[in-house]
Amino acid sequence: MNMTTSEDGRGAATSALTEPRGLPLAPGVRAELDALYADYAAALDEARYDDWIALFADDCRYTLQPRENFDRGLPLATLAFESKGMLRDRIYGITRTLFHAPYYQRHVIGPARVRATGTSDGLEWLEVQAAYAVFRTRVHEPSEVFNVGRYLDRVVRDPADGLLRFAEKRAVFDSENILNSVIYPI
């Protein structure tokens, strides 16, 4: 990382961390990665939760964490699921037991930036970062910004079918507050 100092327009010096460009990928792998993120957003936006779960590796983690805790290295998270079974339990709760005012979500995910690649225990993996914004629309109300942040993901190639899947999905949200509560995955 490079540290740069600049003027912020008011005469005060500010510091910014800059990082090198993302790693290049073969066009076919880039297309697969883009499709994975598009499928992730579509599955959640369309409430196709079985399809959403299928985008995760069998051994997976999902974490929704405030930026403040992430930046300080604190483990406290708003949601933390440590297996595909826990993802299934959350979806069961959402679809069968939770009662809440209905709303729709719309995910907008920026281009995926590959930070690292490698192979571990025979699995090809990618470390990926992408900005996201989730909008919420309640019935008969205008849409509102619900959650904004970045995904810090570990994506692996599933040896069984050759598809890319999320081994770890960490949504780090920028706000210190969440509007009301988090029902659906981000």
Backbone as CSV, one residue per row, in Angstrom:
resi,resn,N_x,N_y,N_z,CA_x,CA_y,CA_z,C_x,C_y,C_z
1,MET,0.839,-1.177,0.000,0.000,0.000,0.000,0.880,1.235,0.000
2,ASN,0.411,2.248,-0.682,1.116,3.513,-0.711,0.335,4.529,0.103
3,MET,1.043,5.321,0.888,0.406,6.379,1.661,0.637,7.679,0.919
4,THR,-0.432,8.407,0.637,-0.308,9.694,-0.031,-0.966,10.762,0.825
5,THR,-0.448,11.973,0.726,-1.025,13.096,1.450,-1.454,14.137,0.431
6,SER,-2.630,14.711,0.634,-3.126,15.717,-0.297,-3.913,16.762,0.464
7,GLU,-4.237,17.844,-0.211,-5.078,18.889,0.367,-6.527,18.508,0.128
8,ASP,-7.395,18.740,1.091,-8.802,18.365,0.949,-9.675,19.499,0.441
9,GLY,-9.106,20.587,0.000,-9.880,21.704,-0.513,-10.118,22.770,0.538
10,ARG,-9.896,22.467,1.800,-10.057,23.435,2.882,-8.709,23.790,3.491
11,GLY,-7.648,23.269,2.884,-6.320,23.572,3.377,-5.786,22.562,4.375
12,ALA,-6.614,21.583,4.773,-6.164,20.585,5.740,-5.569,19.393,4.995
13,ALA,-4.513,18.853,5.519,-3.900,17.673,4.909,-4.720,16.441,5.262
14,THR,-4.917,15.584,4.308,-5.621,14.325,4.546,-4.740,13.195,4.059
15,SER,-4.908,12.036,4.647,-4.156,10.864,4.225,-5.095,9.888,3.555
16,ALA,-4.616,9.237,2.528,-5.407,8.237,1.826,-4.530,7.038,1.544
17,LEU,-5.096,5.868,1.723,-4.384,4.648,1.375,-4.766,4.266,-0.047
18,THR,-3.785,4.019,-0.856,-4.045,3.575,-2.221,-3.402,2.215,-2.409
19,GLU,-4.011,1.407,-3.229,-3.492,0.070,-3.474,-3.303,-0.102,-4.966
20,PRO,-2.435,-1.027,-5.366,-2.239,-1.265,-6.786,-3.510,-1.817,-7.432
21,ARG,-3.506,-1.808,-8.727,-4.660,-2.304,-9.485,-4.933,-3.767,-9.159
22,GLY,-6.161,-4.178,-9.376,-6.511,-5.581,-9.186,-5.733,-6.465,-10.143
23,LEU,-5.657,-7.729,-9.809,-4.925,-8.675,-10.641,-5.717,-9.019,-11.904
24,PRO,-5.027,-9.168,-13.018,-5.733,-9.558,-14.243,-6.132,-11.030,-14.180
25,LEU,-7.212,-11.356,-14.864,-7.686,-12.732,-14.960,-7.854,-13.091,-16.429
26,ALA,-7.786,-14.364,-16.725,-8.115,-14.822,-18.071,-9.566,-14.434,-18.354
27,PRO,-9.893,-14.053,-19.580,-11.262,-13.599,-19.876,-12.349,-14.587,-19.454
28,GLY,-12.122,-15.876,-19.587,-13.128,-16.864,-19.194,-13.366,-16.864,-17.693
29,VAL,-12.288,-16.744,-16.911,-12.415,-16.715,-15.451,-13.091,-15.413,-15.019
30,ARG,-12.753,-14.307,-15.675,-13.394,-13.022,-15.364,-14.898,-13.113,-15.614
31,ALA,-15.288,-13.730,-16.725,-16.714,-13.891,-17.036,-17.404,-14.755,-15.984
32,GLU,-16.742,-15.815,-15.524,-17.311,-16.673,-14.466,-17.492,-15.889,-13.165
33,LEU,-16.493,-15.086,-12.822,-16.551,-14.307,-11.591,-17.674,-13.270,-11.670
34,ASP,-17.765,-12.586,-12.792,-18.843,-11.604,-12.966,-20.211,-12.280,-12.865
35,ALA,-20.335,-13.462,-13.449,-21.602,-14.200,-13.399,-21.928,-14.619,-11.963
36,LEU,-20.931,-15.016,-11.191,-21.152,-15.399,-9.797,-21.748,-14.231,-9.006
37,TYR,-21.174,-13.042,-9.165,-21.681,-11.878,-8.436,-23.064,-11.457,-8.940
38,ALA,-23.297,-11.537,-10.244,-24.625,-11.219,-10.785,-25.665,-12.218,-10.289
39,ASP,-25.304,-13.491,-10.251,-26.219,-14.518,-9.751,-26.509,-14.326,-8.266
40,TYR,-25.501,-13.910,-7.506,-25.677,-13.643,-6.075,-26.737,-12.561,-5.864
41,ALA,-26.583,-11.442,-6.565,-27.534,-10.335,-6.423,-28.927,-10.744,-6.882
42,ALA,-29.016,-11.409,-8.018,-30.324,-11.795,-8.560,-31.037,-12.776,-7.633
43,ALA,-30.308,-13.744,-7.096,-30.937,-14.738,-6.219,-31.544,-14.057,-4.983
44,LEU,-30.826,-13.114,-4.381,-31.359,-12.419,-3.214,-32.500,-11.478,-3.595
45,ASP,-32.334,-10.728,-4.675,-33.366,-9.769,-5.085,-34.667,-10.462,-5.472
46,GLU,-34.572,-11.680,-5.989,-35.748,-12.424,-6.445,-36.224,-13.450,-5.413
47,ALA,-35.638,-13.417,-4.217,-35.999,-14.333,-3.128,-35.874,-15.801,-3.535
48,ARG,-34.867,-16.104,-4.334,-34.568,-17.492,-4.713,-33.459,-17.982,-3.777
49,TYR,-33.849,-18.290,-2.559,-32.868,-18.571,-1.524,-32.141,-19.891,-1.701
50,ASP,-32.772,-20.897,-2.276,-32.052,-22.145,-2.554,-30.939,-21.894,-3.570
51,ASP,-31.219,-21.045,-4.557,-30.183,-20.686,-5.537,-29.062,-19.899,-4.864
52,TRP,-29.414,-19.040,-3.907,-28.404,-18.268,-3.179,-27.480,-19.209,-2.398
53,ILE,-28.065,-20.165,-1.689,-27.260,-21.115,-0.914,-26.342,-21.923,-1.825
54,ALA,-26.822,-22.272,-3.014,-26.029,-23.066,-3.957,-24.789,-22.320,-4.451
55,LEU,-24.719,-21.020,-4.255,-23.555,-20.240,-4.678,-22.401,-20.345,-3.681
56,PHE,-22.624,-21.034,-2.555,-21.599,-21.187,-1.529,-20.991,-22.582,-1.581
57,ALA,-19.709,-22.660,-1.248,-19.021,-23.949,-1.115,-19.611,-24.683,0.089
58,ASP,-19.423,-25.995,0.120,-19.931,-26.769,1.251,-19.332,-26.295,2.573
59,ASP,-18.043,-25.983,2.576,-17.358,-25.448,3.752,-17.273,-23.937,3.559
60,CYS,-18.177,-23.186,4.175,-18.252,-21.754,3.891,-18.493,-20.941,5.165
61,ARG,-18.316,-19.635,5.012,-18.603,-18.664,6.072,-19.271,-17.460,5.440
62,TYR,-20.218,-16.872,6.175,-20.875,-15.631,5.758,-20.884,-14.704,6.960
63,THR,-20.373,-13.495,6.787,-20.300,-12.548,7.886,-20.777,-11.179,7.416
64,LEU,-21.623,-10.552,8.210,-22.019,-9.163,8.015,-21.471,-8.407,9.210
65,GLN,-20.581,-7.455,8.933,-19.839,-6.822,10.019,-19.719,-5.317,9.781
66,PRO,-19.878,-4.514,10.842,-19.666,-3.079,10.672,-18.191,-2.762,10.417
67,ARG,-17.972,-1.759,9.608,-16.612,-1.355,9.257,-15.771,-1.042,10.498
68,GLU,-16.384,-0.400,11.479,-15.674,-0.038,12.705,-15.043,-1.276,13.350
69,ASN,-15.785,-2.352,13.470,-15.243,-3.578,14.065,-14.204,-4.220,13.161
70,PHE,-14.479,-4.250,11.858,-13.527,-4.849,10.919,-12.190,-4.112,10.969
71,ASP,-12.232,-2.785,10.882,-11.000,-2.000,10.869,-10.191,-2.156,12.155
72,ARG,-10.858,-2.414,13.267,-10.166,-2.582,14.553,-9.775,-4.036,14.826
73,GLY,-10.122,-4.930,13.898,-9.803,-6.342,14.092,-10.682,-7.018,15.126
74,LEU,-11.835,-6.423,15.407,-12.751,-7.000,16.393,-13.666,-8.015,15.707
75,PRO,-13.899,-9.151,16.310,-14.668,-10.212,15.648,-16.183,-10.024,15.678
76,LEU,-16.700,-9.095,16.499,-18.143,-8.940,16.636,-18.786,-8.609,15.288
77,ALA,-19.802,-9.384,14.926,-20.495,-9.216,13.647,-21.992,-9.152,13.882
78,THR,-22.694,-8.490,12.979,-24.149,-8.417,13.042,-24.760,-9.769,12.728
79,LEU,-24.222,-10.443,11.717,-24.592,-11.820,11.377,-23.314,-12.604,11.149
80,ALA,-23.268,-13.846,11.597,-22.107,-14.701,11.367,-22.582,-16.143,11.230
81,PHE,-22.416,-16.694,10.053,-22.808,-18.074,9.774,-21.561,-18.835,9.357
82,GLU,-21.315,-19.964,10.002,-20.060,-20.677,9.811,-20.193,-21.969,9.026
83,SER,-21.328,-22.172,8.372,-21.493,-23.373,7.547,-22.686,-23.193,6.614
84,LYS,-22.762,-24.052,5.639,-23.900,-24.024,4.727,-25.187,-24.366,5.485
85,GLY,-25.084,-25.214,6.491,-26.237,-25.545,7.321,-26.779,-24.323,8.040
86,MET,-25.883,-23.446,8.510,-26.335,-22.221,9.173,-27.015,-21.283,8.180
87,LEU,-26.535,-21.261,6.927,-27.215,-20.468,5.894,-28.633,-20.995,5.683
88,ARG,-28.755,-22.315,5.613,-30.085,-22.925,5.439,-31.005,-22.587,6.621
89,ASP,-30.466,-22.619,7.835,-31.261,-22.271,9.022,-31.753,-20.830,8.950
90,ARG,-30.896,-19.915,8.512,-31.305,-18.517,8.399,-32.439,-18.364,7.384
91,ILE,-32.309,-19.042,6.256,-33.345,-18.965,5.221,-34.647,-19.584,5.735
92,TYR,-34.553,-20.669,6.473,-35.755,-21.260,7.080,-36.430,-20.231,7.991
93,GLY,-35.627,-19.567,8.813,-36.175,-18.550,9.700,-36.835,-17.412,8.929
94,ILE,-36.195,-16.953,7.874,-36.744,-15.848,7.068,-38.067,-16.248,6.429
95,THR,-38.109,-17.442,5.869,-39.281,-17.836,5.073,-40.398,-18.476,5.888
96,ARG,-40.101,-18.986,7.098,-41.116,-19.734,7.825,-41.455,-19.213,9.213
97,THR,-40.549,-18.459,9.845,-40.830,-18.113,11.240,-40.793,-16.622,11.558
98,LEU,-40.048,-15.829,10.803,-39.952,-14.403,11.116,-41.164,-13.649,10.587
99,PHE,-41.674,-12.756,11.393,-42.770,-11.887,10.971,-42.254,-10.458,10.993
100,HIS,-42.391,-9.775,9.861,-41.900,-8.404,9.734,-42.659,-7.718,8.609
101,ALA,-42.575,-6.398,8.591,-43.190,-5.649,7.491,-42.456,-6.028,6.203
102,PRO,-43.182,-6.462,5.186,-42.510,-6.927,3.970,-41.780,-5.796,3.242
103,TYR,-40.672,-6.141,2.650,-39.936,-5.196,1.810,-39.145,-5.966,0.769
104,TYR,-38.758,-5.235,-0.262,-37.952,-5.793,-1.342,-36.547,-5.230,-1.223
105,GLN,-35.591,-6.009,-1.668,-34.206,-5.543,-1.723,-33.747,-5.507,-3.167
106,ARG,-32.840,-4.590,-3.449,-32.189,-4.529,-4.756,-30.709,-4.325,-4.502
107,HIS,-29.897,-5.276,-4.947,-28.444,-5.211,-4.787,-27.795,-4.607,-6.033
108,VAL,-26.911,-3.680,-5.822,-26.082,-3.142,-6.891,-24.643,-3.434,-6.478
109,ILE,-23.965,-4.240,-7.267,-22.605,-4.664,-6.925,-21.644,-4.124,-7.981
110,GLY,-20.609,-3.451,-7.510,-19.598,-2.907,-8.413,-18.723,-4.008,-8.984
111,PRO,-17.856,-3.643,-9.916,-16.957,-4.641,-10.512,-16.098,-5.334,-9.458
112,ALA,-15.951,-6.626,-9.603,-15.131,-7.418,-8.677,-13.653,-7.157,-8.963
113,ARG,-12.927,-6.889,-7.914,-11.488,-6.618,-8.018,-10.742,-7.772,-7.361
114,VAL,-9.943,-8.475,-8.120,-9.202,-9.628,-7.607,-7.936,-9.128,-6.926
115,ARG,-7.811,-9.477,-5.651,-6.680,-9.027,-4.840,-5.553,-10.053,-4.773
116,ALA,-5.908,-11.347,-4.873,-4.899,-12.410,-4.809,-5.498,-13.675,-5.416
117,THR,-4.634,-14.542,-5.891,-5.060,-15.842,-6.424,-4.078,-16.901,-5.944
118,GLY,-4.505,-18.145,-5.983,-3.608,-19.215,-5.599,-4.294,-20.560,-5.598
119,THR,-3.582,-21.530,-5.091,-4.101,-22.885,-4.945,-3.737,-23.360,-3.549
120,SER,-4.707,-23.950,-2.859,-4.488,-24.457,-1.516,-5.260,-25.754,-1.361
121,ASP,-4.589,-26.807,-0.914,-5.212,-28.118,-0.756,-5.911,-28.558,-2.040
122,GLY,-5.312,-28.232,-3.166,-5.865,-28.630,-4.454,-7.005,-27.767,-4.962
123,LEU,-7.394,-26.725,-4.195,-8.473,-25.834,-4.615,-7.910,-24.528,-5.159
124,GLU,-8.367,-24.153,-6.339,-8.040,-22.851,-6.894,-8.872,-21.809,-6.145
125,TRP,-8.256,-20.696,-5.713,-8.980,-19.677,-4.969,-8.644,-18.284,-5.466
126,LEU,-9.568,-17.367,-5.198,-9.408,-15.949,-5.523,-9.824,-15.143,-4.303
127,GLU,-9.064,-14.122,-3.959,-9.474,-13.150,-2.950,-10.041,-11.970,-3.726
128,VAL,-11.300,-11.624,-3.455,-12.025,-10.654,-4.279,-12.649,-9.577,-3.395
129,GLN,-12.642,-8.351,-3.896,-13.305,-7.236,-3.231,-14.248,-6.574,-4.220
130,ALA,-15.438,-6.219,-3.758,-16.401,-5.495,-4.597,-17.247,-4.591,-3.718
131,ALA,-17.486,-3.380,-4.179,-18.382,-2.466,-3.469,-19.823,-2.890,-3.718
132,TYR,-20.677,-2.622,-2.738,-22.097,-2.939,-2.920,-22.965,-1.853,-2.302
133,ALA,-24.179,-1.777,-2.807,-25.230,-0.957,-2.205,-26.509,-1.780,-2.257
134,VAL,-27.229,-1.786,-1.161,-28.510,-2.492,-1.101,-29.590,-1.450,-0.829
135,PHE,-30.593,-1.434,-1.697,-31.726,-0.540,-1.546,-32.905,-1.347,-1.030
136,ARG,-33.725,-0.719,-0.214,-34.889,-1.386,0.348,-36.132,-0.612,-0.070
137,THR,-37.151,-1.360,-0.475,-38.430,-0.752,-0.831,-39.530,-1.451,-0.058
138,ARG,-40.185,-0.706,0.796,-41.344,-1.229,1.516,-42.580,-0.995,0.656
139,VAL,-43.592,-1.799,0.867,-44.826,-1.696,0.105,-45.409,-0.287,0.258
140,HIS,-45.706,0.349,-0.855,-46.314,1.683,-0.910,-45.432,2.786,-0.330
141,GLU,-44.115,2.572,-0.331,-43.191,3.598,0.146,-42.060,3.759,-0.859
142,PRO,-41.389,4.901,-0.846,-40.259,5.079,-1.765,-39.068,4.217,-1.346
143,SER,-38.220,3.933,-2.293,-37.004,3.164,-2.008,-36.050,3.999,-1.161
144,GLU,-35.225,3.304,-0.375,-34.229,3.976,0.455,-32.934,3.169,0.441
145,VAL,-31.841,3.867,0.679,-30.560,3.171,0.816,-30.609,2.419,2.137
146,PHE,-30.382,1.112,2.083,-30.472,0.284,3.283,-29.097,-0.045,3.859
147,ASN,-28.166,-0.443,2.984,-26.860,-0.879,3.463,-25.844,-0.677,2.349
148,VAL,-24.692,-0.114,2.690,-23.634,0.158,1.714,-22.315,-0.283,2.310
149,GLY,-21.477,-0.887,1.495,-20.170,-1.301,1.987,-19.374,-2.013,0.913
150,ARG,-18.616,-3.004,1.356,-17.789,-3.775,0.416,-17.807,-5.233,0.819
151,TYR,-17.746,-6.063,-0.191,-17.595,-7.497,0.025,-16.107,-7.818,0.003
152,LEU,-15.660,-8.598,0.940,-14.307,-9.143,0.973,-14.482,-10.654,0.944
153,ASP,-14.268,-11.248,-0.213,-14.663,-12.632,-0.443,-13.490,-13.526,-0.786
154,ARG,-13.661,-14.779,-0.455,-12.758,-15.836,-0.926,-13.630,-16.742,-1.786
155,VAL,-13.253,-16.826,-3.042,-13.994,-17.611,-4.026,-13.134,-18.813,-4.393
156,VAL,-13.748,-19.998,-4.436,-13.022,-21.220,-4.790,-13.698,-21.896,-5.975
157,ARG,-12.901,-22.688,-6.695,-13.462,-23.493,-7.761,-13.843,-24.846,-7.175
158,ASP,-15.123,-25.183,-7.239,-15.636,-26.436,-6.685,-15.104,-27.599,-7.521
159,PRO,-14.367,-28.527,-6.901,-13.810,-29.638,-7.675,-14.880,-30.592,-8.223
160,ALA,-16.063,-30.604,-7.606,-17.115,-31.527,-8.045,-17.704,-31.127,-9.392
161,ASP,-17.934,-29.818,-9.594,-18.571,-29.396,-10.844,-17.795,-28.313,-11.593
162,GLY,-16.680,-27.841,-11.020,-15.855,-26.843,-11.694,-16.375,-25.421,-11.615
163,LEU,-17.459,-25.190,-10.862,-18.027,-23.847,-10.767,-17.363,-23.039,-9.655
164,LEU,-17.339,-21.722,-9.821,-16.857,-20.849,-8.760,-17.944,-20.705,-7.704
165,ARG,-17.528,-20.738,-6.429,-18.462,-20.596,-5.315,-17.782,-19.760,-4.219
166,PHE,-18.600,-19.195,-3.353,-18.078,-18.427,-2.228,-17.693,-19.381,-1.101
167,ALA,-16.425,-19.352,-0.710,-15.982,-20.080,0.481,-16.122,-19.163,1.694
168,GLU,-15.910,-17.872,1.473,-16.123,-16.890,2.527,-16.681,-15.626,1.897
169,LYS,-17.766,-15.144,2.448,-18.352,-13.868,2.024,-18.465,-12.998,3.256
170,ARG,-17.717,-11.915,3.234,-17.735,-10.961,4.346,-18.245,-9.635,3.791
171,ALA,-19.404,-9.206,4.268,-19.966,-7.909,3.902,-19.614,-6.937,5.016
172,VAL,-18.768,-5.975,4.708,-18.351,-4.976,5.681,-19.113,-3.695,5.352
173,PHE,-20.076,-3.335,6.213,-20.898,-2.167,5.907,-20.322,-0.911,6.541
174,ASP,-20.485,0.213,5.829,-19.842,1.464,6.212,-20.508,2.183,7.372
175,SER,-21.799,2.085,7.514,-22.529,2.818,8.538,-22.351,2.166,9.905
176,GLU,-22.473,2.980,10.917,-22.438,2.437,12.271,-23.816,1.967,12.708
177,ASN,-24.832,2.340,11.941,-26.207,1.989,12.279,-26.849,1.214,11.140
178,ILE,-27.813,0.393,11.491,-28.608,-0.331,10.505,-30.048,0.143,10.664
179,LEU,-30.680,0.459,9.546,-32.085,0.855,9.599,-32.911,-0.327,10.081
180,ASN,-33.570,-0.180,11.200,-34.467,-1.186,11.741,-33.704,-2.465,12.063
181,SER,-33.726,-3.469,11.191,-33.019,-4.727,11.438,-32.653,-5.362,10.109
182,VAL,-31.742,-6.313,10.166,-31.333,-7.052,8.975,-32.102,-8.367,8.969
183,ILE,-32.981,-8.537,8.007,-33.741,-9.766,7.874,-33.078,-10.669,6.841
184,TYR,-32.888,-10.115,5.643,-32.352,-10.880,4.515,-30.834,-10.722,4.438
185,PRO,-30.170,-11.680,3.834,-28.715,-11.523,3.638,-28.413,-10.272,2.799
186,ILE,-27.268,-9.733,3.009,-26.807,-8.537,2.260,-25.965,-9.001,1.087
